[in-house]
Structures are given as structure tokens and as C-alpha cells.
Amino acid sequence: MKENVIQLKTFQFAVRIIKLYKYLVEEKKEFVLSKQILKAGTSIGANTEEAIGGYSKKDFTAKLGIPILNYRL
């Protein structure tokens, strides 16, 4: 099976977000924003996994658009 670059990159990103969260909580004693960063940063991988399991190209595209739509200002 071919390696999925999107899956790999979102996983690596989530790992970096978790490390950032731990740093902010343990070293800086920051609890509110760090929790939001953790949720937002790890949800990207969850949405990507769901998109990969989509039934069609249109479904895949719609599900990958979720992170962008949720975090617009």
C-alpha cells in the first residue's frame, strides 16, 4: 500500500502540537490557551482520517474543508 503523505504530515503535526501543549502546561503554567491549541491542532488529523474514509472525491473534499471552516476569523 502506498504511503499517504497527508496522513503522515497531519500525524507529525499532531505530535508537535502535543509537545507544545506539554511545554506550555509544565513550563509556562498556561492552561486555557494550551487546551485550545491541543484541541484545534489534533482535530486536523481526525478530520483527515475521516476524509480518507470518504465515499467519493466530493465527500473527501468536503470533509477536508472542515478545519478551514471551523477556524476562520
PyMOL commands that set and color helices and strands:
alter all, ss='L'
color gray80, all
select helices_A, chain A and resi 5-26+32-52+57-64+66-70
alter helices_A, ss='H'
color red, helices_A
deselect
rebuild
show_as cartoon
